[in-house]
Amino acid sequence: MNTKVFAYDTTLRDGSQAQGISFSVEDKLKIVRKLDELGIAYIEAGNPGSNPKDLEFFRRLGELNLRNAKITAFGSTCKVGANPAEDTQLASLLGAGTPAVAIFGKTWDYHATAILRTTLDENLRMIRETIAFLKGKGKEVIFDAEHFFDGYKSNPDYALQALGAAVEGGADNLALCDTNGGSFPDEIFAITQTVVARFPGTSVGIHCHNDCELAVANSVRAVQAGATHVQGTINGIGERCGNANLCAIIPNLQLKLGFEVIPSANMATLTPMARFVSEVANMEHNDKAAYVGGDAFAHKGGMHVDAVNKNPVSYEHITPDTVGNARKILMSEVAGRATILGKINEIDPALGKDSPETRTIIERLKELEHEGYQFESAESSFELLVRKMLGKFKPSFDLKQFRVMVNEPALDGVNNSSAMIKIHVDGEDELTAAEGDGPVNALDKALRKALDRFYPELREMKLTDYKVRVLDSNQASAAKVRVLIESADRDSSWTTIGVSTDVIDASWRALVDAIEYKLAKR
């Protein structure tokens, strides 16, 4: 069995077909750089003949100095009855100037006759002559055998004939596609094994979709059957239910099964890469994702945390930093006394697990979580809570009063809210007002304005995320809400929390904690 497997990324082509995703040219260039840093062997960059944006993207690829990745242009076989040398789409592929091209063709007899509306022999000619034409131009050619597994299950003889036509044309790789995502791992393994034995002189690849939540498993089984190219996308993004997720396939193959997957040298960049693509795609990163999710190595239950602190192997199947991730010990009412004591000891190392202060803090934590607080995602607020209960906190300001007004429609078309606030700092009162786009924004601006002359360092602090969660929908508009605010300065980021039946009050509590934590860092 071959032990080297080439990772083939199609995030910019197949991944961009997912609902809600649209990469700009700049986005694509940034992702290519990151994929190259990861060490991906092939980057399928799109179809240069499909739209002006892809044309510009392929033109600008020359700006990049790639060290690892081979850029691949994507297209189809020539049209029915056409000469490849006269096909404008193939001319666009050649014009892209990439060292490799991927050509998809029909391998399911039904698609040849019902979708292309041509004969089975003509379909074979299109495959053979298209690949031969591109090989004659010096290109490495990957043949994407579209709907191969469905085609093989329907008519194995013709599906293999289609692959044979690609081999006769000179294809360098036969990528077997589970285009509808409906195959199971045992089918993928057996059929891939048959293809590998049938075409021993040509490498075989696998391209799976996730319609049965099996794309990763199917890809792994294909490699175990002899496939040496594995196609997928970062985070599994793609049309319908998505594509096979390279962020799971790569570590599964290399760390679990001992294959040498390009990128073997840069595995520690996997998690940053996954989060980067989520950010560029404007998608919430999946915290539950294997290997690269924020929760992949997060521990909350007391017995689990105790065991991990003694030896991480007890509840972690790999070391998090192997894939660029990190262990998280979450604060909650079920975290266990030892975990909470560890956080308390960061503030007061003298306290023990049975001290009255520790017991009081644990009881208060349970009460607050019952009210709707969740400190595992807002440890900055938990630290402030502990400091207050231990008498190690001095507030930076005292609120005298605030008032928020909302005007609809907005008088200036932008700011529909205003806030007035009165605070007390070091024996002085400060009264200010501000306008904002919404009541929370107005309140944030007014508070910062009031504090500016006392704490100018707050100018470098900014709000980076704001989330509201309704805790009891049965209460309709009177429901309690949880507000999480993420803030950042030049050095770090932190998250604070507020809970109330009033969204403005909950936001205020989170805002105050955010500012107090920033000032406490001094």
Residue pairs with C-beta under 8 A, 6 or more apart in sequence:
1 224
1 226
2 226
2 228
3 258
3 259
3 260
4 228
4 259
4 260
4 261
4 262
5 223
5 227
5 228
5 229
5 230
5 253
5 259
5 260
5 261
5 262
6 41
6 42
6 228
6 229
6 230
6 261
6 262
7 39
7 40
7 41
7 42
7 230
7 232
7 246
7 249
7 250
7 261
7 262
7 263
8 40
8 41
8 42
8 44
8 72
8 142
8 175
8 205
8 229
8 230
8 231
8 232
9 35
9 40
9 42
9 43
9 44
9 69
9 231
9 232
9 233
9 234
9 246
10 44
10 74
10 207
10 231
10 232
10 233
10 238
10 243
11 31
11 35
11 233
11 234
11 237
11 277
12 23
12 28
12 31
12 32
12 43
12 44
12 45
12 46
13 44
13 45
13 46
13 47
13 74
14 44
14 233
14 238
14 239
14 243
15 21
15 233
15 234
15 237
15 238
15 243
16 22
16 23
16 46
17 238
17 239
18 237
18 238
18 239
18 242
20 282
20 283
21 237
21 281
21 282
21 283
23 31
23 280
23 281
24 53
25 53
25 56
25 57
25 60
27 280
27 281
28 45
28 46
28 57
29 57
29 60
29 61
29 63
29 64
30 276
30 280
31 234
31 276
31 277
31 280
32 43
32 45
32 61
32 64
32 66
32 69
32 71
33 64
34 269
34 273
34 276
34 277
35 43
35 69
35 234
35 273
36 43
36 64
36 66
36 67
36 68
36 69
37 68
37 266
37 269
37 273
38 263
38 266
38 269
38 270
38 273
39 68
39 69
39 262
39 263
39 264
39 265
39 266
40 68
40 69
40 246
40 262
40 263
41 68
41 69
41 70
41 262
41 263
42 69
42 70
42 72
42 100
42 142
42 229
43 69
43 70
43 71
43 72
44 72
44 73
44 74
44 102
44 231
45 54
45 57
45 58
45 61
45 71
45 72
45 73
45 74
45 98
46 54
46 57
46 58
46 73
46 74
47 54
47 73
47 74
47 75
47 92
48 54
48 55
48 58
48 73
48 75
48 92
48 93
48 95
48 96
49 55
49 75
49 88
49 89
49 91
49 92
49 93
55 92
58 73
58 96
58 97
58 98
61 71
61 98
62 97
68 262
68 263
70 98
70 99
70 100
70 140
71 98
71 99
71 100
72 98
72 99
72 100
72 101
72 102
72 142
73 93
73 96
73 98
73 100
73 101
73 102
74 101
74 102
74 104
75 89
75 90
75 92
75 93
75 101
75 102
75 103
75 104
76 89
76 103
76 104
76 105
77 103
77 104
77 105
77 126
77 127
77 130
78 84
78 87
78 89
78 90
78 126
78 129
78 130
78 133
79 87
79 89
79 126
80 116
80 117
80 118
80 122
80 126
81 118
81 122
82 126
83 129
84 90
84 129
84 130
84 132
84 133
84 134
85 133
87 130
90 130
90 133
90 134
93 101
93 134
94 134
94 137
94 139
98 139
99 139
99 140
100 139
100 140
100 141
100 142
101 134
101 139
101 140
101 141
101 142
102 141
102 142
102 143
102 144
102 175
103 127
103 130
103 131
103 134
103 141
103 142
103 143
103 144
104 143
104 144
104 145
104 146
104 177
105 123
105 126
105 127
105 130
105 143
105 144
105 145
105 146
105 162
105 166
106 112
106 115
106 116
106 123
106 127
106 146
106 147
106 151
106 162
107 145
107 146
107 147
107 148
107 151
107 152
107 158
107 159
107 162
107 163
108 146
108 147
108 148
108 150
108 151
108 154
108 155
108 159
109 120
109 151
109 154
109 155
109 158
109 159
110 151
110 154
111 146
111 147
111 151
112 118
112 119
112 120
112 123
113 119
113 120
116 123
118 126
120 158
123 162
124 161
124 162
124 165
125 165
127 143
127 162
127 165
127 166
127 169
128 165
128 166
128 168
128 169
129 169
130 169
131 141
131 143
131 166
131 169
131 170
131 171
132 168
132 169
132 170
134 141
135 141
135 169
135 170
135 171
140 172
141 169
141 170
141 171
141 172
141 173
142 171
142 172
142 173
142 175
142 205
142 229
143 163
143 166
143 171
143 173
143 174
143 175
144 175
144 177
144 207
145 151
145 159
145 162
145 163
145 166
145 174
145 175
145 176
145 177
146 177
146 179
147 177
147 179
147 180
148 159
148 162
148 163
148 176
148 177
148 178
148 179
148 191
149 176
149 177
149 178
149 183
149 187
149 188
149 191
150 178
150 179
150 180
150 182
150 183
151 158
151 159
151 162
152 159
152 160
152 191
153 187
160 195
160 198
163 174
163 195
163 198
163 199
164 199
166 174
167 174
167 199
167 201
167 202
171 202
172 202
172 203
173 202
173 203
173 204
173 205
173 229
174 195
174 199
174 202
174 203
174 204
174 205
175 204
175 205
175 206
175 207
175 229
175 231
176 191
176 192
176 195
176 204
176 205
176 206
176 207
176 222
176 227
177 207
177 208
178 188
178 206
178 207
178 208
178 209
178 215
178 218
179 207
179 209
180 209
180 211
181 208
181 209
181 210
181 211
181 212
181 214
181 215
181 240
181 241
182 211
182 212
183 208
183 212
183 214
183 218
184 212
184 214
184 218
185 214
185 217
185 218
185 220
185 221
186 221
188 206
188 208
188 218
188 221
188 222
188 225
189 221
189 222
189 224
189 225
190 225
192 204
192 206
192 221
192 222
192 225
192 226
192 227
193 225
193 226
195 204
196 204
196 225
196 226
196 227
203 228
203 229
204 222
204 226
204 227
204 228
204 229
205 227
205 228
205 229
205 230
205 231
206 218
206 219
206 222
206 223
206 227
206 229
206 230
206 231
206 244
207 231
207 232
207 243
207 244
208 214
208 215
208 216
208 218
208 219
208 222
208 231
208 232
208 243
208 244
209 215
209 238
209 239
209 240
209 241
209 242
209 243
209 244
210 216
210 236
210 238
210 240
210 241
210 242
210 243
210 244
210 245
211 240
211 241
213 241
215 232
215 236
215 242
215 243
215 244
215 245
216 236
216 244
216 245
216 248
216 249
216 252
218 244
219 230
219 231
219 232
219 244
219 249
220 249
220 252
220 253
220 257
222 230
223 230
223 253
223 257
223 259
224 257
230 244
230 246
230 249
230 253
230 261
231 243
231 244
232 243
232 244
232 245
232 246
232 249
233 242
233 243
233 244
233 245
233 246
234 245
234 246
234 247
234 273
234 274
234 277
235 245
235 247
235 274
235 277
235 278
235 283
235 285
235 286
235 289
235 292
236 242
236 243
236 244
236 245
236 246
236 247
236 248
237 243
237 277
237 281
237 283
245 289
247 270
247 273
247 274
247 289
247 290
247 291
247 292
248 289
248 290
248 291
250 261
250 263
250 267
250 270
251 267
251 270
251 291
251 318
251 322
251 323
253 259
253 261
254 260
254 261
254 264
254 267
255 267
255 318
255 322
263 269
267 322
267 323
267 324
268 321
268 322
268 323
268 324
269 324
270 291
270 292
270 323
270 324
271 291
271 292
271 323
271 324
271 325
272 324
273 324
274 285
274 289
274 292
275 285
275 292
278 284
278 285
278 286
279 285
285 293
285 294
286 293
287 293
287 294
287 295
288 295
288 296
289 296
290 296
291 318
291 323
291 325
292 323
292 324
292 325
294 328
295 328
296 320
296 325
297 316
297 320
297 325
297 326
297 327
297 328
298 327
298 328
298 329
298 330
298 376
299 305
299 308
299 315
299 327
299 328
299 329
299 330
300 330
300 332
300 334
300 335
300 376
301 334
301 335
301 336
302 334
302 335
302 336
302 337
302 338
302 339
303 336
304 315
305 329
305 335
305 336
305 338
305 339
306 336
306 338
306 339
307 314
307 315
308 314
308 315
308 316
308 327
308 329
309 329
309 338
309 339
312 319
312 327
316 327
320 326
320 327
328 376
329 335
329 339
329 342
330 376
331 339
331 340
331 343
331 365
331 375
331 376
331 379
331 382
332 365
332 369
332 374
332 375
332 376
333 365
333 366
333 369
333 370
335 376
337 353
337 358
337 362
338 353
340 358
340 361
340 362
340 365
341 351
341 352
341 353
341 358
343 379
343 382
343 383
343 386
344 351
344 357
344 358
344 361
344 386
344 390
345 351
346 383
347 383
347 386
347 387
347 390
347 392
348 357
348 390
348 392
351 357
351 358
351 390
352 358
357 389
357 390
360 389
361 385
361 386
361 389
361 390
364 385
364 389
365 375
365 382
365 385
368 375
368 385
368 499
369 375
371 480
371 499
372 471
372 480
372 482
372 499
373 381
373 482
373 497
373 499
374 482
374 497
375 381
375 382
375 385
375 497
377 484
377 495
377 497
378 484
378 495
378 496
378 497
378 513
379 494
379 495
380 494
380 495
380 496
380 513
380 514
380 517
381 495
381 496
381 497
381 510
381 513
381 517
383 517
384 393
384 496
384 513
384 516
384 517
384 520
387 393
387 520
393 516
393 520
395 516
396 425
396 451
396 454
396 455
396 515
396 516
396 519
397 423
397 424
397 425
397 450
397 451
397 454
398 423
398 424
398 425
399 421
399 422
399 423
399 424
399 512
400 422
400 423
400 424
400 429
401 421
401 422
402 419
402 420
402 421
402 422
402 443
402 446
402 447
402 508
403 419
403 420
403 421
404 417
404 418
404 419
404 439
404 442
404 443
404 504
405 417
405 418
405 419
406 416
406 417
406 439
407 416
407 417
407 418
408 416
409 416
410 416
414 437
415 435
415 436
415 437
415 442
416 437
416 438
417 435
417 436
417 437
417 438
417 439
417 441
417 442
418 433
418 434
418 435
418 436
418 442
419 433
419 434
419 436
419 439
419 442
419 443
419 445
419 446
420 431
420 432
420 433
420 446
421 431
421 432
421 433
421 443
421 446
421 447
421 450
422 429
422 430
422 431
422 450
423 429
423 430
423 447
423 450
423 451
424 430
425 451
425 454
426 454
430 450
430 451
430 453
430 454
431 450
432 446
432 449
432 450
433 446
434 442
434 445
434 446
434 449
435 442
435 445
436 442
436 443
436 444
436 445
439 504
440 466
440 503
440 504
440 507
440 511
443 504
443 507
443 508
443 511
444 463
444 511
447 511
447 512
447 515
448 458
451 458
451 515
452 458
452 459
455 519
457 518
457 519
457 522
458 515
458 518
458 519
460 489
460 490
461 487
461 488
461 489
461 514
461 515
461 518
462 487
462 488
462 489
463 485
463 486
463 487
463 514
464 486
464 487
464 488
464 493
465 484
465 485
465 486
465 495
466 483
466 484
466 485
466 486
466 507
467 483
467 484
467 485
468 481
468 482
468 483
468 503
468 506
469 481
469 482
469 483
469 484
470 479
470 480
470 481
471 479
471 480
471 481
471 482
471 499
472 479
472 480
473 479
475 501
478 501
479 501
480 499
480 500
480 501
481 499
481 500
481 501
481 503
481 506
482 497
482 498
482 499
482 506
483 497
483 498
483 499
483 503
483 506
483 507
483 509
483 510
484 495
484 496
484 497
484 510
485 495
485 496
485 497
485 498
485 507
485 510
485 511
485 513
485 514
486 493
486 494
486 495
487 493
487 494
487 495
487 496
487 514
487 517
487 518
488 494
489 518
492 521
494 514
494 517
494 518
496 510
496 511
496 513
496 514
496 517
497 509
497 510
497 513
498 505
498 506
498 507
498 508
498 509
498 510
498 511
498 513
499 506
499 509
500 506
500 509
